[in-house]
Amino acid sequence: MLLHMSAPSIRSRLRNELTAEIKAAARRQLAKEGANLSLRAVAREMGMVSSAVYRYFPSRDDLLTALIIDCYNELGRAAEKAAEKAAEKAAEKAAEPGRVLDRWLAFGHAVRDWALANPAEYALIYGSPVPGYKAPQDTIGPAARPTDLLLRLLADGARSGELKPTGSGGPSLMPATVAAELDRMRAQMPMEVPANLLARGITAWVQLFGLVNFELFGRFNGLIEEGRQDFFDYQLRVMAEHIGLDR
């Protein structure tokens, strides 16, 4: 009776372990071939027949989706943990100014660190779209984790007064079409972020990932060779000033 009751859990555990092994082999393939994944190649690396892999991932797109979700969640966790740690350190110093700034800097560096440690995985989620692949709804939540973190930083900064509501990129420069788009976004957001602050946050967001992309894909080669981390930190602080953060 005990053996009968434990059999489903044993099967589930074995399935989870083999699923993890398949995904690990697929990530090794990513490093070699990019997003041009082949279930047959994954099966060969694992010493399995391809039909066995198909029982876990019926198609290449199913495997890509699983990898994309894992990568977004890993990046999201890394950014969230870094920002939380920065917030804890700031809290230990009571009401020291710059708490949101510290979280922004920690967030940005965590994104870069994860990308440099996982270049193939970063390219999968932030590089060129995979031909023929259409991301399903399952990827939306994990993909939004870094974005949600940025929005929380903006909302917290606006509420605490650490973020200035006016500054570069203010309402006088905003076209009506942009204002309408921002109003649409703000209506769907769970937190309150002023429109001009949201616009500046999006600009910083684009620059953050643009910097990571330039470094990861070799666009800085021959231009910035030494001190890339310092250059990245400098750019994060420039972005912070644009958003309206200072100490």
N, C-alpha and C positions, 0 to 999 in steps of 0.2 A: 504493500500500500504506500509506504514512504517513497519507494523507488518510482512508483507510478505517478505520485504527486510531484516529484521533482523533475520528471522527464521534460515537461514543457519549459521549465526554467533553464534546464541544461541546453535544450535545443535553442532557446532564445539567446543564451549566452554565447554559444558556439556561432550562431548566425551573426551576432553583433561583432564577435571577434573577427570572423572572416570578412564581414563588410568593412571593418576598419583596415584589414590587411589589403583589401582590394583598393580602397581609397588611398592608402599609403603608396601602393605600387603605381596608381594613377598619378599621384603627385610627383613621383620620380620620373614618370613619363613626361609630365609637364615640363620638368627641368630640361629634358632632352629634346622634346619635339614641340614644345609650346602647347597651344590648345588643340593641336591636331591629334586628339586622343583616338586610340583604337582599342576596343575591348579585346580583340584578338591579341594585340601586343601586351596588354595588361595580363591576360591569361597566360601567355607564354612566359612572362617574367615570373609569374607565380607557380609555374609548372602545372597549370590546370588546363583542362579542355575549355574552349570558349563557351560551350553550352552551359558549363557550371557557373561562369561569371554572369551569363545572361539571366540566370535564376535570381540573381541579386540586383542586377541593373539591366532591365530589358533592352536598353538602347544606350548609345553614347551620350545622348542628351540627358538621360536620367543620371548617368555618372557625373557629367559636367555639372548638373544642378546640385548634386550632393556636395561636390567639391566647392562650388561657388558659395553655397550656404555655409559650409565649414569655414571658408576663408573670410567671409564677411563677419561671421561671429567671432573668429579669432582676432581680427583687427579691431572689432568693436570692443571686445573684452580688454584688449591691451590698452586702448585709448581710455576706456572708462576707469580701469584700475589706476592708470597714471593720473587722471584728473582727480579721482577720489583721494589718492595719496597726497596730492598737492593741496587739496582742500583740508585734509586732516592736519597737515603741517601748518597751514595758515591759521586754522582754528586754535592750535596750541599757542599762537601768538596773539590771541584775543582778536581785536578788531583791526589788525594791521591792514592798511590799504594794499590793494593789489591782489586780493584773494582770487578774483576771477582771472586776472592776468596770469597768475601762477598756474591756474588750471588750464588756461589756453596754451601756455607754453608747454606744459606737460603733455597735453593732448597732442599738439603738433609734433613734438619729438617722438611720441609713442607711435604715431602713424609712420613717420620716417623710419624709425628703428625696425618696425615690423616689416615694412616694405624691403629694406635692405637685407633683412634676415630671410625673407621669403620672396625673392624677386619673381619667380615663375608664378606663384600664387597671386601676387599683387598684379602682375600683368594680366592674369586671367580675369580679375574683377575690375581693373581700372585701365586696362590696355585696349587694344582694338577689339571690336565685337567679333565673336566667333562666327564665321560664315555659316549660315543655315540654322543657327541656334537662336531660339526665342525663349527668353527667361520666363518661367512660370510665376504665378502669384507667390509661391512659396519663398521666393528670393527677396521679396519686397521688405519684409520685416527685418531680416538680418542686414540687408543693404542700408536700411535707414538708421542703424544704431549710431554710426559716427555723426550723421546729420542731426539726430535727436540730441546728441550730446552738445553739439554746437548751439542748438536752439536753447537748451537749458542754460548754457553759459550766458547767452545773450539776455534771456529772461531774468536770470539771477542778477546780472550786472545792471540791467535797467531798474530792477526793484531795489537793489542796494545803493544805487547812485554811483557805482564804480564806472558805469558806462555813461558817457555824455550823450544826451539825446540829439544833439546837433553837432555838426562838424563837417568834414569833407564829404561830399556826396549827399548833401542835405536836400530837402524838399525842392528848393529852387532849381536844382539841376535835374530833377526827376521828370522824364516825359510822362504824359498822362497814361500811355499804354503800359509803361512799367509800373506805375502806381496801381493800375487796375489789376495787373498780374499779382502784385504783392498783396493787395486786398484779398484776392482769391486764395492765396496761400495762407494768409493770416486767419481767414475764416475757418480753415481746416486744422489749424494748429491748436494743441491743448494748452499752450501757454501764451501769455501776452507779450508780444515783441513789437515795438513801434516800427512803422513801415520803413523809415529811413535807416533805422538800426538794422533791420532785416536785410535791406539792400546792401549795406556795408558788410554785413556778416557773410552774405553770399559772395561778395567780391573777395573777401579774405579766404573763404572756403575754396574758391577756384584757384587762388594763388597758392594756397597750401598744397593742394594736390598737383598743381602745375610744377611747383618746385620739386616735389618728389618724383614726378614723371621725368623731368629734365635730368635729374641726377641718375635715376635708375636706368633710363634708356640712352644714356651717354651724351646728352645734349650739352653737358658742362665740360666734356673732355676737351682739353686744350685751352679752356677758358678759366675754369676754377678747379685747380688740382689739389691745392693744399687748403686746409681749414674749411672744408665743406660744411662740417657741422656748425662751425662758428658763423658761416655765411647763412646757413639755414636759420639759426637762432636769431641772427640780426633781422632777417626777413620776417620772421614771426613777430618780432617786436615792432617792425614797421607796420605790419598788418594790424597789430594791436592798437597802434596809434590811429590808424585809419578807422577802425571800429569805434574808437572813442575811449580806449583804455589807457590809463597811465597810472603811475604810482602816486 
